[in-house]
């Protein structure tokens, strides 16, 4: 008898995107990161990363703080409790999907 796991659509559609998942994975470890660091780590262009960060912010997975540092704009992203919980659930669903549990 084959063990059944969750269907593909049980995966969080917000996190089921390479750039957004990478951003959340980074923030799980670091708690916060600036835009340039995330841009470098995700290999995304500025416009695409901005769009993906907006999606994460709209889902309340991250907060985005804009400030100035030495007269240059600085954008800092922080993981929220909602984002952390969503990531943990996503990882558990992937484990189930791959029959690793």
Order of alpha helices (4+ residues) and beta strands (2+ residues): alpha-beta-alpha-alpha-beta-beta-alpha
